[in-house]
Amino acid sequence: MRPDTLNPKYCYDFLSTQGCLRGSACKLRHDILKCSCGMVLRRRDHHSHVRGKRHTHLHRQARKSRSVLPVVEDPELSPLNSNRQTESSEPEALAVVRCSRCQKRALHSQMAEHLKTHDVQERLESVYAIAENNKHGITIDGLDGVDFGIVGEEQKPVVQLKILRESEPGPQAQTPHVIRLSKCRLQSSSRKDQYGDKFSAELVGSRFITPGHPRFLNVTFQPSYAGRYEDRLELVFRNQTTRSRFVIQRRLVAIVGDKDDHDQIQPSAPYTRRNKRVLLNLDGPIRRGQRPPTWTKTKWVTVLPKFDVPSQIRDVLYKQVASKRKDILALVKEMLPSQFNLTTYGSYFQLLLFLEEEQEKQNLDAYAMEGATLKPNYPRYELEVKGLAEGRPSVLVGDFILVRPTHSTDRTWFQGRVHQVYETHVSLRFDDTFSTYRGTSFDVRFVFNRLPLRRMHMAVMNNNNPPRLLFPGPEHTRNLRKVSDELINQITPFNRAVGSDPEQLEAVAAIVNMPPGSPPFVVFGPPGTGKTVTLVEAMHQLLDKDPSTRLLVCAPNNSAADIIATQLMSLGPSVLLRLNSLSRKLSDMTSKELRKFSLINDNEVFAMPTLEALSKFRVVVSTCITAGVPASLGIKRGFYSHIFVDEAGQATEPTVMVPLKELVGPETNVVLAGDNKQLGPIVHSGLASHFGLRTSYLARIMDREIYDLDGRSNFGGRGITITKLVKNFRSHPAILAFSNEHFYNHELQYCGNPVLTRSLENSEELPKKKFPLIFHGIVGKDQREESSPSFFNIEEASMVKKYCLSLISDRKNGIRAEHIAVITPYHAQRIKILNLLHRQHTTREIKVGSVEEFQGQEKRIVIISTVRSSTDFIGADIHRMLGFVASPHRFNVAITRAQALLIVIGNPMTLSLDPLWRSFLSYIHSHGGWRGKTISFDNSEDGNGEEYVQGIRQRATGEAEEAIAKLKALIVRKNEEIEDGFQFELDEDDSDEDEPGFGIGEGFVIREED
């Protein structure tokens, strides 16, 4: 944008990577965004702008100058911009540094402010500790806090605190000072008295505290809804003799919930951060272990090269040749090709794969063990591995684990092959020379399984680089035409439902009539629009049309591949093969019917077919990585006429290239299905992510001209190279509306079966009938246990169980356990919820899992537990309190799984820190779906996320400073003696005159409504 076109009312700093540093002090507009066409405009004008001519014109110009490099900006690592400029002149303020106190990262320009928050927090904790101490001969019960424990919603417990004054020594015992309880106040009280939001206090007896005559204070807790409640009781005493005052505080805590639930899933042990272990160097020879005997031998035609990581890359990462992040990025950039094209495609992605491998190895090395024991179970040995159940570390059958006796003079490492994986231990097989005796301890090192990455290297580095596949452009669409109505009408759907959806039918007709050797066809399928159904229909049509058709069907993970294979089972086991990895557990395939379409040996382990057997199947379904097997067995390129990749947006580009570059021939057609608004690839390396590995192949090619959905291009487009499905058959309109507005430009149409989607509109659970969404506000507590970094929230887990039991008991609506899904982003919370649900036979079949496990799936009822509930708003890393709950793609997947009822359980104060969540909470509140903890923000405001968070932080810091100053004045102070330049003035409520009841000063920490 030219300087003469800048709007003087807009804050353009807000759009930069570091944001507006002035925060709420900035007087310019922050409710702006930068459109993909380059224009900066108000958020509310964006919807109409993208449909206008100016956007079309600017977007076309932008496309001409846009780089083809697949670069994404990592918000955690950036400040580098998306054109990969890593200039040495980058301002020092944009460098990322690590805080010496909390080890969290922040921009250099923000570190001073971050350190101030530590100072404020430490000073506040210090002054609270002093305020809680007994003093001047006055002792009060509850020095460590007044804990009401776990109470029911109908209870009204009372805790009595004894106030005792010790006798004064010496002459003062004859004429003791007159001490009077001047004020009793609760911080949450809006009236500044002893009546707080949920707690109240009442003194029994006289206010004058005399030696030998205890006074009693009754503190009452009045619950209203489930959750955790905290408050502070402040008692201000006045020494009438010395005309001085002092304060004693007590923390009040109560939990409303089910005591049995809390007892069952409380932390098993205090959380301790996993020790950073000294790297166990491979400083000796390795004695190889034995292959699992349950595996069937496979005759491979192609041997995978090792693709070892070059020493140059190791030097950059480990030898401290660069100490600053920007310097490391610059060095990595120098190793990358300067151009990203057909010639450099392989070397570009190979470097990213090396970076990813080194990060994954580093992550795995953190689980190395010293002093471990091996339990003999001849001919195998059992090794206990903590965290195995939650994938920390991730161990599969066939993996290697190295062991060596601790302090042994023989430096030989014994390689154990994993033969079986259990919940808490693995079964290993070493060579026959290995032995141990009771009391021997071992050093243990886990070995990274390089097979998937080696397959990716093999794919990206081979010489099969068809331009129509890697860089599809206008030149590849010359022979393509939009499918005519005549061709569409020739389709007789196998699935009748497809015939009633014009977009699905158009996609099927386009796929069936693709000329051989076309650019990839994309089925863009938002939630519930039936993209998998569309793919399956296209497969049936292709197989029916031409007997020579052979299909390879892939997905990024086993669950997605199983879903497709299940829908193709009508083809019969002689036509369809579900090809599985040797390391996959048979029990992971929950469909026993699908096992008939898989190759399983006598040991109940998946096996590989021979080349001859594999060639007989017309349809092979596998994960993208296992799709490298056919080429290794000897299948030639072009053998499969069509290759389908479902959920293509979830996989990295090298992952998708395993089936494509290995098996695509000159006439092979490729079909991709997915939604780049849902889950993307998982990438561990920040460096690899920064340089493009997190951008999926689907997302990259959808940004190319021939996949334009808005009609701005003269080449390709809707019905030719891409189809966007817009009819949602899954969800109630109210459940879909928010996602439709915020992710899909209001294009989705509500076409679900009303018998299902509207079946719970009158459920007794709903705060408002006809609106089947509930947000249940609950203030819980983030907790962790033992050495697991995963969070859980007992209050939310108990509430999930309560909803599940209530729903299943609703016989009128016929709700069963299999109708309900529980989604939670943390493994620890999943385990806690399962523990509670398994206590009841009616809830044992409820599926509980992460967002990733539910991608592409749907349930009649979905309950989401968001877990994070921290309210420490003083810290500068306020966004991190949400963890990956704040991922827009995860959010979109989670809220679009429900068909008839969506229940979200969380802390509104924490969730509202994220602008997307705040909008969602406002949507539910404005439609009457709120329950529990009241809304904690103004749902009419339209401020940007950073501005809102900055306001929260400043308010919390201000209140903390006020509390520090006030308590300094009250701890011990004569009215005439003013210290530190602080002037404390008595207000009317602080007068010494007796009055009925107790006054209380203004609250000084975050109040509940804040």
N, C-alpha and C positions, 0 to 999 in steps of 0.2 A: 504494500500500500504506500503511495507517495505521501511525503510530508504534508502537501497541501490538501490531501483528502482525509487527514486524521481528524477525528471528532474530538474537540477539546473537552468534552464531558466524559470521555471514556478513559479508563485506566488501562493503558496498554501493557504496563508492567505486570498486571494481573494475569495476562496471557502468556508470560514468559515461563520458563521452566521453574524458576525459583519463586514465582508469584510476587504479589505486591508486598513489599517488606513493611509498608506503612500500616498494614492491617486495618483496623476499624478507624484509625486516624485519617485514612484516605478519604477525601471528599468526592472523588470521582466515581463513576459507575463501575460496579463489578458484576452486574447481571448481564454480561456479554460473553460471546464466544467467537471463535474463529472458524468459519465455515470451511469445508473442504475446497471451496473455490478460491479461498484466500481472503475473503471479505470478512471484516469484523462487524458484528451487528448485535442487537439485543437478543437475548435468548427467546423471548416470546415472539419475535419476528421471524425466527429461523424456519418454522414450518411453512409459512407462505413464501419465504424467499427461495427455498429449494425448488419450488414449482414455477419460478419465474424465469423470464428470458435472460436477465442479467446473470443469474447463477449459471445458466446453461453456457452462456458466452464465456464467462470467467473460468468455468470448469474445463471447457474445451481448451482454453489457452494453457491452463495449468497442466493438463494431460501432456501437452506437447513438450513441456519443459521438465516434467517429473522424471526423477531418476528411476531406473528399473531395479535398483538394488533393493533386496527384500529386508529393509531395515526397520525395526520397531524401536520405540523409545521405552526404556525401562524406567518407570517412575522412581524405582528404588535406587537406580544407579545414575540416572541422568543427573547432571545438567547438560550433557552433550545433545545437540539437536539431531533430527532425523536424517540430515544429509551427511552424517558421519564425519563432520568436521571436528577434528581433535587438535586444534591449533595449540602450539606451545604458548601462545599469548593469552590463553584462557585466564580470565581474572581469578585471582586467588580466592575471592569471595565465593566462587562457584565450586571450589574443591570440597570434596566430602571428607570430613574428619571424624574420628571416633572419640566420644566422651570418655575421659579417664575415670569418671565415677561410675557410670552405668553401662559403659561399653557400647552404647547405641550410637548410630551414625547420624550426622546432621551436616548441613552445608556450613562451610567455614564462617560465612556471614551471619549464621544463626547460632553459632556456638556460644557466643557471649550471653545471648538471651537464654539459651538452654541452661548454662551454668547458673544463671540467676535463679532459675526455678529450683535447682538443687539447694541453693542457699536459702530460699524462702521455705522450702519444705523442711529442711533441717532445723531452721530457726523455729518454725511452727511446732515441730515435734518436740524440740527442746523446751519451749515455753509451755506446751501441754503437759510434759512430764513434771515440770515444776508445779504447775497448777494442780496436778493430781496428788501431789504429796500432802500428807498430813502435816500440819504446822501449828506453831504457837500453842502446843498442848492440846489441840483439837484433833481427834482421830475419828474417821468416818469409815464404816464398813465399805467393802468393794473397792479396795485400793487398786486391784488388777482389773477393775471393770465390773459392772453389774449385769450379769448374764441371766436373762429370763428363761433361757433354754428354748426348746421347741414347744410351741403351744398351738392349740387348735383355734380355728377361726371363731368359735363360739366362746372361748374362754376369756377371762378377764383377770389375769394373775396380778398379785401384789407382792412386792418385795419390800421388806422393812429394813431400813438402814439405821443403825444406831450411831448417834452423835455423842461422843464422850469427851469430857474435858478432864485432863489430868490436874491433880493438885499442884499448886505452884510451890517451889522450894523456898526455904528461908523465910525472912520477914514478910514477903509478899503473901505467904499463906494466911496471915492474919487479916490482911486487907487485899484480897484478890482483885485484879482488874475486872471491870465489868465488860463482858463480851456478849454481843447480841447478834443473832442471825438477822442480818439486815435484808437480804434478798435471797429468794429461792427462785431460779428461773431456768427454763429449758430453751436451748438454742433455737428449736424449731417453732417456738411460739410467736405467732404474729402479733400477739397482744403484749409481748414482753413480760409474761408472767409464768406461773408454774404449770400452765396448761399448754402442752406442746401438741404436735400433730397427733401422735399416738401414745405419748407418755404424759403422765401428770404426777405431781408431787403434793403431799399434804403433811404438814408438820403436826405432830401430836404433842400438845403441851405448850409451855411458854417459849418465847423466842430467846430468852436470856439463858445462856449456857453457863452453868455453875459446876464446879468440881463435885464429883460424887453423885450428880443427878443427871443421868443420861437422858437425852431427848431422842425421839424416834421419828423418822421421816418415812412415810408410806409412799412408795413409787408404784404407780399402777400403769399397766400396759393394756391398751384398748385396741386390739387388732381389728382390721376390716377386710383384708384380703391377704393371700399367701405371699410370702416373700420375707426378705431380711429388713429389719428396721434398726436404725441407729440414731442416737441422740446424745446430747451432753447435758448433764445436770450441773448447774453452777450455783454454788452456795457462797454468798458474800457475807463475811463476818465483819463487825465493826467493834473495835476496842474503844469503848466510851471513855476510858481513862486516858489513853494516849492519843485519842482522836485519829487513829489509823485504821486502815482496812486491809483485809487479806481475803483471798479466794481459794476455795477448794473445789475441784471439779471431779465428776465421776462419769465415765463412759457408760452408756446404756445400750444394750444389745438384746434383741429378741428376734426369733424366727417363727413365722407362722407357717405350719406345714404338718406333714405326717411324720411323727417321731420314728415309726418303724422304718420308713423309707430312709430317713437320715442315718439311722443306726446301721442299716444294711449296706449303704454305699458310701459311707464316710471314708476319707483317705486311709489306705491300708498302712501307710507310713508317711512321715513328713517328706516333703519334696526336697531333694538335694540335686543341685545341678550336676550333670554328668561331668566327671573329671576329664580334663583334656589329657589324654594319655600320650606318653612318649611314643613316638613312632617306632614300631618294631621293624627294624631294618632287615631286609632279606640279605643277610651277610653270610649265608652258607648255602650249600647245595640243597636241592629239593628232591625228596624221594617220592615218586608218583604213587597216587592211590589207585584204587580199582573202580572201574566203571560199574554203575548199579547193575546187578545181574538181572534185574527185572526188565531192563531195556532190551528190546529186540534189535539185533544188529542191522544197520542200514548200509546199503551199498551206494556211496556217494560218487558221482561222476566228476563233480567239480570240487576242488579243495579250496576252502576259504583262506586267502592270505592273512597274515597276522595283523598287518596295518598298525605296527607299533608307533607310539607317540614319539615324534622327533625330539632329540635333545634340545634343539633350539627353543621349542615351546616350553619344555620343562625349565630351562634356564630363565625364561621370562617370568614364569609363574613362581618359581621356588628360590632362585638364587639372588633375589633382591636387587636385580639389575636396575629396577625402578621402584622407588618407595611410594610414590603417589599414584593414586588411581588414574589420573589423567595421563601420566607417563606410561603406565602399563597399557592403557587403551591405545596410546600412540604407537607403542611397539607392536601391539597386535595388529593394528591397522597397517603398519608397514609390511607385515607378513602376508596380509590379504592381497589378492589381485586388485589392481587399480580399477579394473573393469569387471562387470558381472555380465557375462555373455555365454554363448555356447562353448567357447574355448576354455573359459575359466570356471565354468559351472562346478565341475567336480572338485577342483582345488579349493574353491571358495568354501564349499560346504564341508570338505574334509577337515579344514582347519577348525571350523566350528565344532565338528564332532570330536576332534582332539581336545578342545577346551572343555567340552561337556564331559568327556571321559575322565579327565584329570580332576574335575570337580566331584564327580561321582566317586572316584577312588578316594579322594580326600574325605568325603562324607563317610564312606565305609570304614576308613582307617580309624575314625573316631570311636568305633566300637571294638577295637582291639582289646584283648583281655590279658591280664597278668595274674598268675596264681590260680588259674582255673583247674578244675579236676575233670577227668574222664571216667565215666562209669562203664565198666566192661559189660557188654551184652553180646558175647562172642557169636559170630566173628566181627561184630560191629562194636562201636563205642558210642555212648550217649554223652552229649555236651549240652549243658544247660546254658541257654542264651536269654537273658532278660530282654524284654521288649520285642521278642520274636512275634508275638501275636499282633502287634500293631505295626509290623514292618520296620522295626528299628533294632537291628538291621533287617533288610529284606533278603531272605535265603530261600532258594528253590532246590528241588531235587536235581542233582547233577552239578551243583555248585561245588567249588573247592574251598576248604578251610585248612590253613596251615597251623601246625602245632609243633612246639619244641619244649622239652623239659626246661623249666625255669632254672637259670644259673648253670645250665649244662655246659661242659667244656667242649662237647661235640656240637658244632654249629649247624648240624644238619636239621632241616625242616622236614617234617612228615606231612605229605599232602593227603588230607582226608577228603573223600568224595561223599557228598551228601546223598544218602540213600532214602531218607524219609525225613519229613518235617512235621513236627508236632506243635502243640500250643506253646510249650515252654522249653523244648529241647529239640535237638536234631540228632539223627542217627548217622554215624560216619563209618566209612570202611577205608582202612589203610592197607598198605601192602603187607605181605605175610611176615615181614621182618619186624614189624612194629609190635611193641609190647609195653606194658606198664604194670606197676604194682601199687598197692594201697599207700596213699599219702603222697604220691607224686603229683606235683603241680606243673602246669603248662602255661607257656605264653601262647596266645591264640591270635591269629590274624585272618581276617576274612578276605577272600580273593574276589575281586570284581569280575562278574560274568561279562566278558567282552563280546559274546556271540552276537547279540542284537546289533551292537555298534559295528562289528565287522561286516555284518550283512549290509548295513547302511553304507559303509565305506565301499564295499564291493559294488553297490548299486550306483552311487554318485560318481565313482571313478571309472566305470566301464565306458566304452566308446559309443554306446547307443544313445545319442543325443538328438532325437528328432525335434526340430524347432517348433513344430505344431504342439508338442507336448510341454516343452520347457518355456517357450516364449511365444504363445499363440497370439497372432496378430491378424490384421485385415487381410494379409496375403493368403491366409489359410481359410478364409471364409468365402472365397470367390465362387465356389461351387455349391455353397449352402443357401438354401431358401427356407423361409418360414413354412412350416408344415401347413398344407392347405386343409380346408374343411373336408375335402373329399378324402384325403388320407386319414384324417381324424375319424371320419365316419366309417372307414374300413375296419377300425379296431373294434373287435367284439371282446369286451373285458372278461377275463376269468373271474375277477372280483367285481361284482355289480356296483359296488360303492364307487369304484373309480369312474364308472360311466356317468355319475351324477356330478362329478367335479371337473369343470372345463380345463382348469390348469393341470390337474393330474393327467387327464386324457391327452392334453397337448404335449406334456412331457413324454408320455409313453409313445405317442406317435412320432415325436421328434427323434427319440432314441432308436426306435425300430427302423426309421427311414434314414438314419445317418449314413452318408456315403462312407465306404471303407477309408480309413486313414484321416478322419476328421479331427479337428481340435477337440479337446475334452468338452463334454456336455455337462453342465452344472445344474443340479436340482437343488435350488435354494429353498430349504424347508424350515420355516419358523416352527415353534413348538406346536405339536398337535395337528399339523397340517398333512401328515401322512406321507412323509418323504420315503420312509422304508416301504410302505405299502405300494407307493408309486414304483420304486425300484423293482420290487418283487413282481409286480404286474408286467413291467417292461421285460424282465427276464423270461417270464412265461410266454410272452408274445414272441420274443426272439427265438426261443426254443421251438415254438410251434411253427414259426414261419420257415425256418431253415434247419433241416436235420443235421447239417454240418456245424451248426453253432456250438461253440464251447465257451463256457463262462468261468472266469475266476472272480470270486466275490470276496472282498476284504473289508475289514473294519479294524480300528486301532486296538481294540481289546476283545477279550473272549466273550464278555457278556453281550456286546453288540453283535458279534459274529454269530453267537448262539441264537439271538432273536431272528436274524435273517434266515439262518438255516432251519429254524423251527417253522417259519412261514413257507419254506420250500419243501417240506417233508412230503408233500403230496406227489412229488416227482418220483419218489421211491428210492430205496437204497442202492439200486443198480445205476441210477443216474446221478444222485447227489452224494458227495463225500464231504463230511465235516473233518477237515484236516487239523490236527491238534499238535502242539509242541510236546516233546517227550517229557518235559518237566512239569506239565500241567497235571494237577491232581484230578483223578477221576471224580472225586466227590464235588469238585467245583462245577461240574456239569450237572446242574440240578434236574434237567429234563432227562428222565430215563429213556424216553422215546427217542431222543436225539442220539443217544449212545448207539442205537442200531445203525446210524449213518456214519459212525466213527470207527476207526481201526483200533481195536483194543486187543492186547495179547492175553495169554493165559494167566499172566500175573496181575491182571486188571490194571495195566498201565498202557497209556496211549503209545501207538507205534507208527512208524512211517511205512507207506506202501512202497512197493517196487515201482520202477519206471513203467513197466508193462501194466501193472494194476492201476496206477494213477491215470494212465492214458485212456482208460476205458470210461472214466467218468466225464459226463458232459458238463457238470457243475461242481466246482470245488469251492468250499467256503472256509476261510481261515483268517487269522489276524494278519496284519500287513507284514509283520516280521516273519511269521511262519510261511508267508507267501513266497519267501525266498527259497523254500524247499524244492518246489518243482524244477527250478532252474538247476539246483545242485544235484537233483536226481537225473537230469538230462533232458528235461522238456525244452524244446527249442522256442525261440522268439517267434511270435505269430501263431503258436499252437492254439492259443485262446483268442477267439474272435472278438471278445469283449472283456474288459476288466472293469469291475465296479468297485468303488470305494465308498462305503457308507460312513457317516460321521467323520468326513475327511477334515473338518475343521479342528478336530481334537488331536491330530497327529502332526508331528514335525514334517517338514518337506522331505528330508532323507528317509523317514519311515515310509512315506507313501511311495517314494521312488523304488523301494525294494521290489514290489510287484511290477511297477510300471517300467522302469528302465531295464529290469532284468528280462521281462517277458513281452513287452510291446514290440510288435513287428510293424512293417510298413502299412498294413491294412487293419491293425488292431484298433478298435474304438474304445475310448475311455469315458466312463461316466462317474462323476463325483456327486455326492450328496452331502449336505451339511448346512450349518448355520454359523456364520462367523460372529453372531451375537451371543452364542452360547459358549460352552467351555472350549478353550484353546489348548495348545500343546503344553505339557509339563516340561519345563527346562530347568535344570539345576544350576547351570553356570550363568552368572550374571554377565560375564564377558560374551559368551555365545549368544545369550539372549539379546544383548545390546546390538550385536552385529547381524541379527536377523533370524536366529534359530527359532525364536518364539512365534514368528509369523508362519502360519500354516501354508501349505501349497494352495489350498482352496482360497485363503484370504489373498494370497499374492496374485493369483491369476484373475480373481474377481475384480481386482483393481485395474485390470487391463481393459483397453478400449472395447474389445469385442464382447465383453461381459457386462456392458452398461445396461442397467435396468430402467433408466429414466428416459430412454429414447433419444439421448443426445448424440449417439454415434450412428453413422451410416453403415456400419459393419457389424454383423452378428446381432446380439441383443436377444430380447425375449422371443421365445419360440424357435430360435435358431441355434444359439450356443448356451442359452440359460433359460430356465423357467423358475419363477417365484411362485410357490404355492401360498395361497392366501386364505383358504377356507380352514378354519380351526374346528376340528371335530371332537376336541377333547373337553374343553372347559366351559364352565358357566361364564356368561358374559362379564359378570362383575369380577371374576378371578382373572380373566384375560385382559381386562381393560387397561390396567396400569402398564403392563408389559407392551401392549399394543401401542400405547401412546409414546412410551419412552424409548422403545427399541425398534418398532416396525412402522413408524410414520402413519399410524391409524389405518394401515392397509388390510389388516386381518379381519376376516368376516366370521361372525359367530354362527357356526353350523352344527354344533353338537346336538346329540339326541336329547331333547328336553326331558324325556323320561328318566335319563340318567343325570344330566347336568343340573337339572332343577329338582332333583329328588330330595334334597335336604334344605330347601328354602324355608321350611317351617320347623326346622329342628329346634328342640328345646334348648340346645346349646347356644343358639344365636342371640346376641344382644339386640339385633334388629332383624326381624323376619324379612325374607326375600333378598337379603344381602349376606351370602354365605362366606364371608370372610371375618375372621376374628383376630385381633391383636390383643394378646393377654400380657399386659405390662407387669413385670415382676422384677424386683430388685434381689438378685441372688449374689453369689460370690464366686469369682474365678478361683478354682483350686487345681492343684496338681499333686501327684503323689510319687513317692520313691524317686526314680531318676527319669521318669517319663516327662517330656516337655509338653505333652498334650493336656489341654484344659478340660475340666468338667465343672458342672454347675448343679449341685444337688437340688436346689430349689426348682430349677427348670425341669430336671429329670422327674421329680416327683409330680410336677404339674402335668407333664406328658402322660405319665401313668394314669393320673386322675381323669384326664380327657379320654384316654383309650377305654378305661373301664366304663365311663359314663356313656360313651358312644355305643359300645357293644351291648350295653344293657337296654338300649333303645330298640325294643322289638318291633315297634311300629314301622321303623325304616329299614329293618332287616339288615343291620350292619354286622358284618363278620370281620374277624381278624385279618383275613386276606384282603379286605377292602381298604386297610389303613397302612400308610407308610409314614415312617418318622425319618426326617432328614436332619442331620446335624453335622457341622463341619469338622468336629474333633473326634478322633478315635476314642479317647477316654470317655467322652460323653456317650458315645455309642455303647460302650461296654456297660456303663452305669445304667443306662436306660434298659438295655437287654436284661441286666440283673433284676431290675424291678418287674419287668413284664413277664419274665419266666416264673415269677412266684405265683402267677394266676394262670390256670390252664386255658382260660378264654383269650389270653393275650399273647400266648407263646408264639403264635404264627405271624405276628406283626413284624414286618420287615423294617429293620433299622439300619441306616447306612449313610454314607457321605453323598454329597451332591453328585460326584463322579459316578457313583453306583446307580444313580437314577436317571442319568442322561438317556433320553430316548424312551423312558418308561412313564407310566401313568398309574394313578390310583384314585379311587373314588374320594378318599379323604387323605390329605397330607398335613402332617403336623411338623413344623420346623422349630427346632430348639437352637437359638443363635449363640448361646453359651456366654459370650463375653459380657461382663457386667461391671468392669472397673469404673470407678467414679473419681479417680485421682486426676482431676483436670488441671492440676498445677503443672505437671510435667510437659515438656515441650514436644514429646513424641506422642501427641494425643491421638494421631491417626492409627498408631500401632496398637492402641488398645482394642481396636476392632479385629486385628489380625486379618485373615483372609475372608472374614465375613463381609468385608467391604469390597470384594471383587464384583464388579457389575455383571460379568458373565455368569459367575456362580449364582448370584442373586437371581438373574433372569431364569436360569434353569430351575432353581429351587421353587420359585413361586408359580411356575407354569406346569408343574407335575399333577396338580389336583384337578379332578373332574367336577366334583360337586361341593367340596368344602375345603377351605384352606385355613389352618390355624397356625399363627406365628406366636411364639413365646419368646420374650426377650426383655431387656432393660431399655426403655425408651430414651433414658438420658444418654446412654452409651451409643445406641444405634443412631440417634439423631445427629451425631457428629458427622455422619456421612450424608451428603446432600441427597443421594438417591434413596437411601433408607428414610431420610426425613420426609421426602416427598411421598413415599409409600405409606408411612405412618399417618401423614396428614390425609391421604386418600381414604384410609380406613376410618380414621376419626371423623372426618366430615360426612361419611356415609353411615355412621352409627355402629361400627363394628368393634368399638373399643371396650376392653374389660380390664380390671385390675388397676395397677399403678397409673395414676392420671397422667395425661399428656404433659410433657415437661418443657414445651417450647411453643412459640406462637406459630400455629400451623397456617397462618395467612401470610407469613413473611416469604419473600422470594429472594433472600440474600444468597450469595454464592457460598460454597462450602468452606473455603478458607476464611472468609470474613466471619462466618458463624462460629467456626472453631476458635478463631482468634478472640472473638468476643467472649466465648466461654472461658478461655484460658485467662484473659485479662480480668474477668469478673472473679474467677476463683483466686487468682493471685492477689487481687485487691482485697478480697474478703480475708485471705490469709494474713496479709499485712495488717489489716484492721484488727484481726484477732490477736496478733503478736503485740501490737501497740496497746491494745486494751488490757490484755492480761499482764503485761509489764506494769501497767498502772495499778492493777488490782491485786497482784500477788502480795506485795507488802508496800504500802505507800501512805504517808501522811498527806492530807489534802494540801498542806502548805509547801510540801517538799516536792518540787518538780525536777525530774532528771531527764537527761538526754534531750532536752528541749521539747519534751512532749507535755502539752497542757491538757490535763484531764478535768473536765467540768462536770459537776453533778447536774443531772437533769431533774425534773420534777419527781421522777420515779426513784431517784437516788437520795431523796431527802430523808432525814432521820426521824421524821414524825411517824408515830405508829399509825398503821392503817389496817383495816381488815384485809386478809388475803395477802399475797406476795406479788410485788411487781417484778418484772424481769427485763433486762436490757435487750437491745436489738441483737439478733443472731449475728454470728461473726464467722461461721464457716458456711459451706454450700448448703443452702436450704433445699428441701426436697423438691420444691417447684422449680429450682434452678438447674 
